[in-house]
Amino acid sequence: MTQPQKGVCAEPNLHAQYLLLNVVDEDSQAVRAKLGRVLDIFEHFENEHYEAMVTGVVAIGANYWTELYPGLIPTELSPFPEMQCEDRSAPVQPCDLFIQIRADRLDICHAVGLEVMNLLRLHVELVEQIRGFRYLDGRDLNGYLYGTDNPRGMKRREVAIVGEQDPDFTGGSYIHVQRYRHDLRRWFSLSERQQEQVMGTSRQHNLPSPEQTAASHCIRASAKGPDDDTSRLLKQGMPYGDMNIQGLVFVSCSASSQPFKAMLHSQIVGPGDGDYDRWLDFTSAETGAAFFAPSVSFIRNEGQR
């Protein structure tokens, strides 16, 4: 199989830098070449600071793909699925490029980000930059463990990486990104029992809660396949925030764009009877964008043409 980008299936890190960019240069060849050099930056820091466990992902927006890479298109690449039901929504903020930088050292994340921006500065404008961090033992800022249904071991690659079903894009991954903003003051006004009903699991050990309902977050936000208990999404997001604003950068990687769309519909609309994801009463998405992260060889080969 063609080599995927290392950051797609990487294990969790302590820190992340998320860069969302729009391309302002009409010279697509120059941009293609620079993206290959971004991979060189990742590789350099990975080798020089191996203890930091540096990984990165370069992904191209659904609306920008044909401009950057005329010709073949990943079979399931499509714009972000904007959805709304009553007061719940998944807004869209299309971006041309998404660059994820992760490491176990904050200074290295910052250094990689600076090098990437210096390389791309003439070609892009920065739409948004967000610093993510590991919170306690891998929890969201609401106090509950995040991404506990993620596939493990070799299953991560099977779930996140495009295989022979799309031979021209083997080794790639469909990426969906959302930035959520939490209302933690309201959330922490709930009792622990009320919180467990919303989330559907116990806070301490992530066990199914007796308070679980069809509207609990663990039910509505599940991306498990109909025929097995394995999630069809690899969730790579992390919390972000300061003393004023807190939330989660949601990042999912998958061999198909369909599992994310199905999960989002399950959360916002639900199966009917008002069983939407109750966690959405305490958090709301403020951005949403769809990308494709090609294989390393695809980026390098296209950059040399």
NORQUI-V61553 format. One record per backbone hydrogen bond with DSSP energy under -0.5 kcal/mol. NH is the residue of the N-H (numbers start at 1). CO is the residue of the C=O. Records with the same first field share a line. If there is no record, write none. Layout:
NH=CO ; CO
This chain:
7=56
8=5
9=5
10=6
15=103
16=132
17=101
18=130
19=17 ; 99
20=128
21=97
22=125
24=123
25=123
28=26
31=27
32=28
33=29
34=30
35=31
36=32
37=33
38=34
39=35
40=36
41=37
42=38
43=39
44=40
45=41
46=42
47=43
48=44
49=45
50=47
52=49
53=50
55=102
57=100
59=98
60=292
61=96
62=290
64=61
65=61
67=64
68=64
69=65
72=70
77=74
82=80
83=90
85=88
88=85
90=83
93=288
96=21
97=21
98=59
99=19
100=57
101=17 ; 99
102=55
103=15
104=52
109=105
110=106
111=107
112=108
113=109
114=110
115=111
116=112
117=113
118=114
119=115
120=116
121=117
123=120
124=120
125=22
127=20 ; 125
128=20
130=18
132=16 ; 130
133=239
134=14
136=134
138=135
139=135
140=144
143=140
146=138
150=147
155=152
156=153
157=153
158=154
159=155
160=156
161=157
162=172
166=163
167=164
169=166
170=167
171=162
172=169
173=293
174=254
175=291
176=252
177=289
178=250
179=287
180=178 ; 248
181=284
182=246
183=282
184=182
187=183
188=184
189=186
190=187
195=191
196=192
197=193
198=194
199=195
200=196
202=207
206=202
209=200
212=209
216=213
217=198
218=199
219=216
220=216
221=217
222=219
225=230
228=225
231=149
232=223
234=253
235=233
236=234 ; 251
237=251
238=249
239=133
240=247
242=245
247=240
248=180
249=238
250=178 ; 248
251=249
252=176
253=234
254=174
255=159
261=257
262=258
263=259
264=260
265=261
266=262
267=263
268=264
269=265
270=265
275=272
276=274
277=267
278=215 ; 276
280=277
281=278
282=279
283=279
284=181
285=89
286=179
287=179
289=177
291=175
292=60
293=173
294=292
296=3
297=3
299=295
300=296
301=297
302=298
303=299
304=300 ; 301
305=302
